[in-house]
């Protein structure tokens, strides 16, 4: 769905992108990870046709971002990190204005506005003026605007920036809903714990260069993080016995305990994990949950970055 090859972008004497290549398959949710100045926003703006690369090429659904910019824009919903709303308008009026900009007319326009209001849970805010909205609600309004033309591809630049914990949870649930709809999503963020809960793949860039590109399982295998396991016990008094079972397993890393819950890395292949579960049950432990968690993006980030800036 998204293909970028050897992208180069200069701003004066500064190289923001230095031959960056990446790809995103249809239906993937890809986390674009990197420190400040890595080139994340520049990459997203090129894919959104807002910047032209100095060298290299980029395509969205087969359309070149320079030669077929209008077709790319029809397919893409772009949400920048910083945006403005028309404060004097209500939420419904604001969305209606941009539905007209997208060329929607009559019943189709009204239907699209109602659909995005429902999707991002803004029905109760439709008559509120934009100037009085909280940061989290403003984010949802702009995301609703981004979705008005039902784009196949979403380019989201730091959408969780500045949000309180509840607003981040709401955003995460919305991203999951969009993923279930089959949207292809490229999302940049420095809040890595948020990305690992919704992303299928990760792209790490630094100094305008690609450092890692692959699935989260690939990251775990490549950088030795192992599989992360979350063991939940029905009875907190059984924790000591569970620790004894884990101590006898050479693949189990040091556990972190949270009441009746143990989290630990497991360095063996996934096929061996059911054997660990059988040993825990055989030790007469009341296992309430045994979950495989995604690899730690914080650890991946630290492993592959070198402190470079562009």
RAWOVEN-V31403 format. One record per backbone hydrogen bond with DSSP energy under -0.5 kcal/mol. NH is the residue of the N-H (numbers start at 1). CO is the residue of the C=O. E is the energy in kcal/mol with one decimal. If there is no record, write none. Layout:
NH:CO:E + NH:CO:E
This chain:
2:24:-2.3 + 3:59:-2.5 + 4:22:-2.9 + 5:57:-3.1 + 7:20:-3.2 + 8:55:-2.2 + 9:17:-1.4 + 11:14:-3.0 + 14:11:-1.9 + 16:9:-2.6 + 16:14:-0.8 + 17:9:-1.5 + 18:208:-2.6 + 19:7:-1.4 + 20:7:-2.2 + 22:4:-1.6 + 24:2:-2.4 + 28:25:-2.1 + 30:28:-0.5 + 30:185:-3.0 + 31:201:-2.4 + 32:30:-0.6 + 32:187:-2.8 + 33:31:-0.8 + 33:203:-3.5 + 38:35:-1.8 + 43:39:-2.2 + 44:40:-2.2 + 45:41:-2.6 + 46:42:-1.9 + 47:43:-2.1 + 48:44:-1.8 + 49:46:-1.6 + 50:45:-2.5 + 51:45:-1.2 + 54:8:-2.6 + 55:8:-1.4 + 57:5:-2.0 + 59:3:-3.0 + 60:63:-2.4 + 61:1:-3.6 + 63:60:-2.1 + 65:58:-2.4 + 68:64:-2.4 + 69:66:-0.7 + 72:68:-2.2 + 73:69:-2.6 + 74:70:-1.5 + 75:71:-0.9 + 75:72:-1.0 + 76:72:-1.3 + 77:153:-2.7 + 78:76:-0.5 + 79:155:-2.8 + 80:78:-0.5 + 87:85:-1.2 + 89:86:-2.0 + 91:125:-0.6 + 91:128:-1.7 + 92:126:-2.5 + 94:90:-2.7 + 95:91:-2.2 + 96:92:-2.2 + 97:93:-2.4 + 98:94:-1.7 + 99:95:-2.0 + 100:96:-1.8 + 101:97:-1.7 + 102:98:-2.0 + 103:100:-1.7 + 104:99:-2.5 + 108:105:-1.1 + 109:105:-1.1 + 110:106:-2.0 + 111:107:-2.7 + 112:108:-2.3 + 113:109:-2.2 + 114:110:-2.5 + 115:111:-2.2 + 116:112:-2.2 + 117:113:-2.1 + 118:114:-2.0 + 119:115:-2.4 + 120:116:-2.3 + 121:118:-1.1 + 122:117:-3.3 + 123:117:-0.7 + 125:122:-2.0 + 126:123:-1.0 + 128:125:-1.8 + 130:89:-2.8 + 131:87:-1.6 + 132:129:-1.3 + 133:130:-1.6 + 138:134:-2.7 + 139:135:-2.1 + 140:136:-1.7 + 141:137:-2.4 + 142:138:-2.3 + 143:139:-2.3 + 144:140:-2.4 + 145:141:-2.1 + 146:142:-2.3 + 147:143:-1.4 + 148:144:-0.6 + 148:145:-1.1 + 150:147:-2.3 + 152:75:-0.9 + 153:75:-2.3 + 154:184:-2.9 + 155:77:-3.0 + 156:154:-0.6 + 156:186:-2.6 + 157:79:-2.9 + 157:155:-0.6 + 158:156:-0.8 + 158:188:-1.5 + 159:188:-0.5 + 161:158:-1.4 + 163:160:-1.8 + 168:164:-2.2 + 169:165:-2.0 + 170:166:-2.4 + 171:167:-2.3 + 172:168:-2.5 + 173:169:-2.3 + 174:170:-2.0 + 175:171:-2.5 + 176:172:-1.9 + 177:173:-1.9 + 178:174:-2.3 + 179:175:-2.3 + 180:176:-2.2 + 181:177:-1.1 + 182:179:-1.7 + 183:178:-2.0 + 184:152:-2.5 + 185:28:-2.6 + 185:183:-0.6 + 186:154:-2.7 + 187:30:-2.7 + 187:185:-0.5 + 188:156:-2.7 + 189:32:-1.3 + 192:190:-1.4 + 194:191:-1.3 + 195:191:-1.1 + 196:192:-2.1 + 197:194:-0.7 + 198:195:-1.8 + 199:195:-2.5 + 200:29:-2.9 + 201:29:-1.6 + 202:214:-2.9 + 203:31:-3.1 + 204:212:-2.7 + 205:33:-2.9 + 205:203:-0.5 + 206:209:-2.3 + 207:308:-0.6 + 208:38:-1.9 + 209:206:-1.9 + 211:204:-3.5 + 212:204:-1.6 + 214:202:-2.1 + 216:200:-1.0 + 219:215:-1.9 + 220:216:-1.9 + 221:217:-2.3 + 222:218:-2.8 + 223:219:-2.4 + 225:220:-1.3 + 226:220:-1.1 + 227:266:-2.4 + 228:293:-0.8 + 229:227:-0.5 + 229:264:-3.2 + 230:291:-2.9 + 231:229:-0.5 + 231:262:-3.3 + 232:230:-0.5 + 232:289:-3.1 + 233:260:-2.9 + 234:286:-2.8 + 236:234:-0.5 + 238:235:-2.2 + 239:236:-1.6 + 242:238:-2.1 + 243:239:-2.6 + 244:240:-1.7 + 245:241:-1.6 + 246:242:-2.2 + 247:243:-2.4 + 248:244:-1.0 + 249:246:-1.5 + 250:248:-0.6 + 252:249:-1.2 + 253:265:-3.5 + 256:263:-2.8 + 257:255:-0.5 + 258:261:-3.0 + 261:258:-1.3 + 262:231:-3.0 + 263:256:-2.4 + 264:229:-2.1 + 266:227:-3.8 + 267:251:-2.8 + 267:265:-0.5 + 272:269:-1.8 + 273:270:-1.5 + 274:270:-0.5 + 276:272:-1.1 + 276:273:-0.6 + 277:273:-1.9 + 278:274:-2.3 + 279:275:-1.9 + 280:276:-2.0 + 281:277:-2.3 + 282:278:-2.5 + 283:279:-1.0 + 284:281:-1.7 + 285:280:-1.3 + 287:285:-1.3 + 288:232:-2.5 + 288:286:-0.7 + 289:232:-1.9 + 291:230:-2.5 + 293:228:-3.0 + 293:291:-0.6 + 297:295:-0.8 + 300:296:-2.1 + 301:297:-2.8 + 302:298:-2.1 + 303:299:-2.1 + 304:300:-2.0 + 305:301:-1.7 + 310:37:-1.2
